[in-house]
Every structure is written in C-alpha cells, then in structure tokens.
Amino acid sequence: MRNVASGESQLIERALRSIADLLPESWSVRERPADAGGGSTELIDLVTPDGEVRITFDVEAVRSGSVPTGYLMSALRESVRQAPRPLLFVTDYLGPTLRRALIDARVSFADGTGWVHLAAEDPLVLITGEGASRSPRSGRSAAIVRMNGVAVGRIIRQLAVATPPIGVRALADRAAVSPGSVSKLLATLAAEGIVDRDERGGVAVVRRRELVQRWTRDYAFARTNVDVGYYIAPRGLDRTLARLQAASLPAVLTGSAAARRLLPDGVVSVVPLRLLALYTDQPRAMAAELGLIDADPATANVVLAVPADREILAAADGGPTPAPAAIVLADLLTLPNRSDAEAEQLIDVLARDDEGWGDRP
C-alpha cells in the first residue's frame, strides 16, 4: 500500500473538511508534507488558536474498495507499529465493517462524507463525527447505491453461499443476471469493505454477516415483496403449520419458521414462534385454505406475500421448504415483530458451518 499521491490529494482535502467541521471555530486543521525519512509523505496537524500544533497525524490515503480489506488492515497495523506519530487513514467513504476494524486497530480515520474518529493519548484527543449511511455514487461511477430489485437480491443470495474465489461471470451465471449487474454491486460492496476483490475483479472474500446487514438497509419484507397480507391464525400457529403440510398450494417458509428449519438438529430457537411468514403465489387462496382471519400488522401472527422474485417459489416442491438463508435472515430483521435474536443465532450457526449456507440455492 502506498502513501499519498496525486490521486489521493482530493481524498485528504475532503477528509480535512470533515475534520474541520467538528473542531471549535478557533481551531484549525492543516495538511503539510512530512520531513524526509519520516516514514510518511503527508502529515495533518490540529492547530490551537495561538498557532500551536496540538497533535500531528501521519496520513494514509486510499480510495475505498481499491485495496482488499484484509491487506489494508494488515498494512495499517504495521504502519501503527512503525509510525512515530498517531496514524490517520483517509478515504472517500468508510462503511461500518471497515470503521469497526480501524477502531479495533487504534487507527484514526476520516472520510469525505463526514465519518471521523480521531483518537490520541498524548495529548488526550477524541473527535468523532457521523457521515453517510451508504457509499455515495460519484458522477462517473456505475456502482449500485441502493440495494434493491430482483437482480441485487439474486446476487446477494449467491454471494451468501459462494465459496470464494469466484469470478464476475461465474457469479452472474449462478444468479441468472448480467455480468454488468454483478460488477456494479461488487463495486459498492468492495467500497464498503463487505467483499474483497482479486486482481481480475472477482470476489476473494465475502463477509456474510455484513452482507446481510447492508442489504437490510434497503430491503424490507413488506416494502420489497408483493400482495403482503396480515392474518390471525384463530387456532394457533402449531395448528396452522400442521395444515400447511397438507395444503394444496405451494409455500416457502421465511422468518422464524424457516430459521428453525435451518438450525442443526437439537438446537432450539432462542425465542418462541410468534409470527409465521410465508411466500406463496396465491396469498388470498392460501389464507382461505389455512383458515386465517384478516388482521392488521400490529395484531397479526401470520404474514403472507408473493415474493418480488418468484424464483424463490421454485423451492416449494413437496411441502413447505425454507427460503434461501440470506432471505430468511433479511426477513427476520425486517418483518413485523422483527427478531434480531433469532437472526443472530442463525447467522452464528451458519458462520460456524459454511455448508449450512450452501444447503439452499
């Protein structure tokens, strides 16, 4: 990883503005070249009203997504060990994955959207600021900013089960989408530290927990899917599940009921089943067959919907089956009465056993 060059000077300029916005009006922040042999090519000073340099940071500037996160963090940790001053990492955008890693590594950071974390012990300094929730799209960028739509969902489902390395075309074939759609999404995911890309642009690393969490910032069960209906099961959910086994219409389980199917034998869900969520291509007919009563979202204990991507229903063959793991997790996090605890339990299990991610398409 190299230090500041011509392409990175704009990153520093934007980061300086983010820092300056957080300082008292009488303070200032300035950039200056480092002395020869100092281990850095650029420094940033915090300057007091009387002109005294209060603290100086060595600077590392890298455009988001241009360096794999694992390599980047290894290089920054080495810089922290060798640098005579605190280290400041600047970039155009920092996603939550990389922000957490930088804080854990005791590396200060600032990006062009307003994310700032400056920390030092001598003198004691802590300055923090919040920026954009997602990577901004530049005028020349074709990256996907909002993660919604059928193509994005298919790519995310395949990334959740893929065994890297995997190329763009191979991922596009598995997801049944265009290579262009894959490239656009990977640009965003790489910029936010969710995937690392190899020298050919393929996927070298996938951080699945962060992948699902990022998706649910734009995806939501009720907003994304079609013909969402809310119902009461008058005889209870156990009775409804029993009737579902014999139903004539195809159904795919999601949310809590699906999470239970994806847990290993002998592992009990951390919470009782309170909401039954199903995908079906005929919600009203399914509700009638199961003997459900119309309700509002606040009181319902059954939710039926037509999936935005009807490919999900292809798994409904020979009785209700769980949706793909990525969808189950996203729905757990966005359904009414969302169950973060169940999502955490499932993702922890799947993270320990990668094959659990691959059992479903």
N, C-alpha and C positions, 0 to 999 in steps of 0.2 A: 504494500500500500504506500502511495506516495503522499507527500505533503502538498501544500498549496501551490497551484499552478494557475495559469491564466483562466482556465475554465472554472476553477473553484473560487476565484475572487468575488464573483457575484453571490456565491453562497455565503461568504463571510459578510458581505455588505448587508444582505437581508437578515442574517443572524444578529449582526450588530444592532440593527433597528429593533429586533425583538427584545434584545437585552436592554437597550436604551429606554424602551417604553416602560420598563419595570423599575428603573432607577429613580431616585429623587431628582427633581429638576436641576438641582445644583451640582449633581454628579454627572460624569460623562464616561463614555467608553470609546476607546480609540484602538486602531489597528496600527502596527508598526512591524517592520522587518526585524528578524532576530539577528543577533550578532553571529558572525561566522563561527562555526564549530559548536553552536549551542544546542544542536540536536533537533532544531525546528527551524522552518523557514519563515514563520509568521507568529507574531505574538498579539494578544489582546490585553489591554490594561483597563482596569477600573480606576478612575481618577476622581479624587475628592475635590471639593470646591476651591481649596487653596492650591490646587495643581499637583498635589502629592499622589504618586501612584500607590494605590492601596493594595492592589493584588494584580499579578500578571499570570496569564494562562498561555501555555503552548497550544497551538491550534493544529487540529487535523481536520481537513475539509474533504468530504467525499459526497458525490451525488447519490441520492437514495437509489437503492437497487443495483448500483454499479459494481458492488463488491459483495460476495456471499456473506451472510451474517456471521457464520462461524469463523471464517477467515478474518473478517473485520474485527470481531471481538477479540480474537487471539492477538491481532496486531495492536489493538488499542491497549490491551492488558500489558503487552511488552513495552509499549510506549510509556505507560504509567510507571513501570518499574525503572525505566531508564531516564525519564524526563526530570530535570532539576526543578520544574515548576508544575503546578496542577495542570491537567490536560483538559482542553475544551474541544469537543467534537461538534462540528457544524455541518449541516446538510440542508437540502431543500424541504424535506419532510421526514419526521420521525413517527413511525407507528408505535402502538403500545408495546409490542414484543421487544423492539429494539430499545425503547425507553427504559423498560424494566431491566434489560440486560446491562445497559450503561450505568444505571443507578447501582446495581449489584456490583459492578466492576469499579465503582467510585470514579467514573468518568463524567465530568460535566458536559452539558450539551445545550445547543440552541439550534432551532430551525427557522426557516423563513415564514412559517405560519404562526409562530408565537410560542411554541413549546420551548421552555427554558428550564434548566436545572443547573445552577451554578453553586458549587459547594467547595469550601476550602476550610482547613483547620487553623491555619496560621497566616493571616488573621482569620477569625471565625466569620465565614460568609455563607449565607444560604439565600438564594434568589430563585423563585420558581414562577413559571407562567404557563398558561394553557393555550394551546393552539387549535388547529383544525382537527375534526374527528376522523377525516379521511384525507388521503393524498389528493392535493389539488391537481387538476389537469392543466397543463400548460397549453399555450396556443398551438404548439406543434405536436403535442402528444396525442397518441391514439389510445392511451390506456383507459381502461374502464374505471370510472369513478364510483358509480352506483352499482352494487352487485345485485341486480335483479334480472328477471327474464329467464326463459327456459334454457337458453344456451349456457348462461352462467351457472344455473343450478346443476345442469348435467356435468359441466367441467368440475365443479366443486365435489359432486358425488364421486367422480372418478379420481380426483386428487386424494380424497379421503381413503381410497382403497389401493391406490397405486403404490408400487414398490419402486422407488427411485433407484437409478436414474431412468427417466422416461422423456422421450423427445416430444416436441410440439405435435408432429404429425401422428405419432402413436397415441398421444393423449386425445387428439381430435378424433381419431378413428374410434377409440373406446367410447367417447362421449357422443359420437354421431353429430359433431358440429364442425364448423370450418376451422382450419388452422389459424386463420386470422382472428377468430373469436378467442382461441386459446392464447395467442400471443398478446392480445390486448389485456386479457385478465391477468396473465402472468406478469405483465409489466407492473400492474397495480400491486399484486401480491408480493413481488420482489421489492418494490419500493417501500412496502410496509413491513418487511422482514418476515413474512409468513412463509415464503418459499425462497430457496437459494437456487440460482440458475447456473448451469455449466457454461463452458466457453462457446457452445453451439446454441445457447438459448434454451436448452431443455431444463427439466426440473431435476435438481440434485438432492434437495432436501425439502420435505413438507412438514410444517409444524401444525398438526391436525387440530389441536385444541384451539389455537389462534385462528385457524382457517374457519372453523365453525363460528367462533365468537365474532369474527369480522363479517361473515355472511349475515348474521342475525342483526347487524346494524342496519341492513337494508331489506332483509327478508322478514316477513311475519306471516304466520299461518292464515289469519283472517284477511290480510290485505293482499297476499300473493295468490291465494287459491280462489276457486270459483264456486258460486252457489253454496256458500257456507251457511249451514243451518244449525240451530241450537235446540236441544231437546232434553226432556226429562225421561229417564227410564223408570216407570212407576213401580216396577217390581225389583229394582236394584240392578247394579251393574253385573253381578255374577250371573243373574238370570239372563240378562241381555247378551253376555258373552256366550252363554250356552246356546241361545237361539241363533246367534251369529254363526256358530259352527254348522248349522243346518240350513242357513239362508241360501236362497237360490241365486242371489245377486253377488257378484264378486266384490270383495272388500280387501283393503290393505290397512293394517293397523299402523298407527303412529302414536307419538306421545307416550304416556305412561304404560299403556297396554303393550305397545311394541317394545319399549325398553325392557320390560320383564321377559319377553321372549329372547332378547339379545343377551341377557345376563347368563353366565355359566350356570349349570345345574348346581343347586344347593345354595346359590347366592340369592338372598331375599332383598327386595327393593327397600330403600330406606324410608319410604312413605307409603301409606295405603293408597289404593287406586281410588281416585276421586273424580276423574274425568276420562271418559272413553272417547278417543278421537279416531275417526275412520276416514279413509279415502274411498270413494265409490263413484261410479259414473251416473248413478241414479239416486241422489240423496233422498228425495221425497218417497220414492218407492221403497228404499231401504228402511226409512223411518217407519213406514206402514208395516213392513214385514216384521220389524223388531218390536212393534207395539209402542213406539215412542210418542211422547206428547210435546207439542211445541212449547218452547220456553225462551226466555231472554238470556243473553250471555252471562248475566250475574248469577242466575239460578240453575243453569243447565248443568247436567252431568254427562251429556253425550254431545259431541260435535261431529257433524258430517260435512264433507266437502268434496267437490270434484277437483282433482289436482290440476294445477296450472300446466304441468307436464303429464299428459295422460300415459306416457311411457311407464310411469310408476305403477299403473294398474296392471301392467303385463305380468307382474309377480303374483297376482291374485289368481292362482290356479289350484284348485283342490282345497278350498278353505281359506280363511283369512291368514295372511302372512305379514310379517313386519316390513315396513318400508326400509329403504337403504338407511344405514346407520347415520349418515350425515343429516338426512331429513328428520329422522327421529329426534336427534339432538336439537336441531334447529326448532322443531315444533315444541319440544319440551320447554325451550327458552322463550317461546312467543305465543303459546296457546293461553286462553284464559286460565287463571289459577296456575300460572307457569310454575314449573318445578325445577328450579336450579339445582336442588339437592339430588334429584334423580339424574339430571344431566351430568353432574359432576361424578356421580357413582358410575354411570355408564362409560363416560369417557376415560375414567381411571382404569376401568376393566379393559377397555379396548386398547388403551395405551400399553398395558402390560402384555396383551396378547394381540399382536398385529393381525393374526388370522381372523380375529373377531371382526375387524373392519372389512375383511375380504369375503365374508360369508354371503354378502348381498351385493347385487350389481350397483 
